[in-house]
Amino acid sequence: MDLRNTDLPITLKTLRQEAGFTQEELAPRLGISRETLSAIETGKESTIKNLPDEVVSKWWSICRSRAREETRNCFFEQVTGYFDKVMGCFKFFNMKR
């Protein structure tokens, strides 16, 4: 998932923080290293360019229930906007707000 030029890295960080996870706690749940999680949150181009959809899906699933509604809506709009723009349709994971 190439999410360069989006605010999704900031939103993912906000989701994690609002859910009460540290990078060290969330990374193993996502199946990635803390360093990779940090690179995602800081928007490191090479990491964001190759970010698997599954990581974003897990991040959402793990953190959404404790995140603020505003943050959840922001995430949802960014991801659906990305897929609408790139693929011309919304066919991401079964995402519940």
Secondary structure, DSSP 4 states (H G I P E B T S, - for coil): ---TTSSHHHHHHHHHHHHT--HHHHHHHHTS-HHHHHHHHTT-HHHHHT--HHHHHHHHHHHGGGS-HHHHHHHHHHHHHHHHHHHSS---S----
